[in-house]
Amino acid sequence: MKMQRRLPQIALACATLGCSLAASASTYYVSPSGSDTAAGTLAAPWKSVTRAQTTAVGGDTVYIRGGTYSITKGVNTCASQTDTVNAFLLNKSGSASKPITYAAYSGETPVFDFSGMSDDCRVKGFNITASWVTLKGLEVKGVPQHNKLNHESWGVWINGGFIPLTSNPRTGGG
């Protein structure tokens, strides 16, 4: 009973003093040598951006370690030559005050190489359908165009809103 009466006082004190009752943002790590069953820490990073997205929420940062991420298949498959396969689908949004950030680890360059994909349809390396997501310092290359029917594939496709690309990712087509 006493604790219930003290909670409004604690909240008022925090509002007056500027402290926060909200949980702090988390930091996660991805590495080409990681494992998606790991903890997502610097010492035990995940292997894929897809795994990171399942845990990251608004305000979180996912640092992507340097090295080459050789992508050979997408999160979906082609049903026809006019279909689209997504290597990565970023569909989890942050907010204006708490974006989800996917950034290169300081001093390192993560290279996403999609040249190993053999799909006979359009390919999107990173298909971003979420809002308030930041990509920073990633290199994208080798997005294939095996299909002569469409003549189009994309390194980064943005269909969400408020997506700051804080560096110029290099994209490459086949």
N, C-alpha and C positions, 0 to 999 in steps of 0.2 A: 504494500500500500504506500509506504513512504517513497519507494523508487518511482511509482507512477506519478506522484506529485512533483518529484524532482526533475523528470524528463523535460517538461516545458521550461523550467529554469535553466537547465543545461542548454537547451536549444536557443533560448534567448541570449544566454551568455556567449554562445558560439556566434550568433548573428551579430552581436555587439562587438565582439573581439575579432571577428573575421576568420574564425577557425571553420573547418569543414567537417561535416559529418559524413560526406560522401567518400566512397572507397577511392583510393588513389589509382592512377593509371598503371597498367602493367607493361613490362617489356619482355618480348619474346625473341627467339633467334631461330634462323633457318640456315642450314649449311648443306653443300653438296654431299658431305660425308655424314650428315645427320641421320636420324631415324624418326619416322612418324610415330613411333611408340615411346620416344624419349619425352623428357619433361619440357622441352622448349626453352631451356636455359642456355646461357653462354657455354657452359661445360657439357650440356647434353641437348644440342639443338635438334629441331625437327628437320626433315629432309625436304618438305614441300611447302609452298605457299598455300596450297589447298588445305593442308593440315593446320597451318597457322590461322587461317580464316575461321576455322571451326571454333577457335577459342577466343580470338581477339574481339574486343568490343570497343565502342567509342572511347577515345582517349588513349588507347593502347598503341604501342609502337612495336612493329615487327622488324628487327634488323636482319638483313639478308647478307650473309657472309660472302666474300669474294670467291670466285671460281666459276666453273662452267656447269650449268644445269642443262644437261642434254635431255630434251623432251622428245619422246617417241610416240606418245599417245595422248589423247585428250580425255576430258572428263565425260565426254559423250562420243558417240560414233556417228558416221554419216549414214543416213537412210537413203540418200540419192545424191547425184552429182550437184544438185542445186541446194543441198543442205549445208549446214555449217557445223564444224567441229570446234569446240573450245578447248584449248590446252589448259587454260586457267579461267575459271569463272568467278569473278569477285562480285558477289551479290549481297554482301552484308554491309550495311551502311553505318557510318558514324553520325555525328551531328555537327552543327556549325561550331559549337564550343568544344566538341570532342571528336575530331576526325579520327579515323583509323589510318595509321601511317605505315607504309611499307617502304623502308629505306635501306640503301646500301650501308653496310657497316663502315664506320669511319676508316678512310684510307684504303678501302677495298672496292673492287668492281665485280658485282655479280653479273654474269653473262648468261642470258637465257637463249639457248640455241635450239631452234625448232626444226632444223634441217633434217632431223631423223624421223619426222612424221611422214607417213606415206598415204594419208587419207586422200581419196579422190573426190574432194569437194572443197568448199571454201574453208579456210583455216583462220581462226582468231587466236593469236598467241595469248593475250590477256583480254578477255571480254569483261568489261566493267559495267555492270548494270546497277551498281549501288551508288549512293550519294555520300559526300563528305569522306572520300577516300583519297589519300595522298600517296603518289608514287615518286620516289626520289632516288636518282643515281643508278637506275637499272639499265643495262644494255640488252637490247632485244635484236636478234638476228636470225636469218635463215628461215623465215616463215615461208613454207612451200606453196607453190601453185602448180600442182601436178595436173589439175583439171583444166582442160582447154575450153570447157563449156562456159565457165564463169569469168575466167581471167581476173580473179580478185581474191586476195587474202590480206590479212591485216596483222601487224605486230601488236598494236594496242587499239582496241575498239572501245570507245566510250559512249555508253547509252544512259549513263546515270547523270546526276547533276552535281555541280560543285566539286569537280575533280581537278585539283591543282597538280599539274605535272611540273614539279619543281626543278627538273632538269630536262634536257632534250634527249629522250631515249632514242637511240639509233634503231631504226627498224629496217629489216631486210626482207625482201621477197625473193621467190625462186624464179 
